[in-house]
Amino acid sequence: MREQTERGSTTAVGVLAALCLAGTERDASVRVDDPVSPRLLSWRDGPFALARIRTLHPILRPLAERRNPGGYGWLVARVHHMDAIVRQEVAAGLDRLVILGAG
């Protein structure tokens, strides 16, 4: 087993996996275009790493929903909402953004 310093938190890795799944949604209004998430998700991240395999996405989405009902949709909606806010603020002249994490 790897040391804790080499692994992401379960929450962070779960979000990366969900973003990988959202990247292949057929509906463009749902799809999240995030080319970075699949590169951040490591093969060492346990079952979450399966989200790196695009052909498994149709199977993994319902499994994610069964494990955490409503969680996948909430995450996708949150990402779209935050992206819209950032785009709006950049258009209004935002030149710096600080993201504070907790954990």
Summary of the structure (lengths in Angstrom):
residues: 103
radius of gyration: 14.9
end to end distance: 21.5
largest distance: 47.5
contacts: 232
relative contact order: 0.14
helix: 60%
strand: 0%
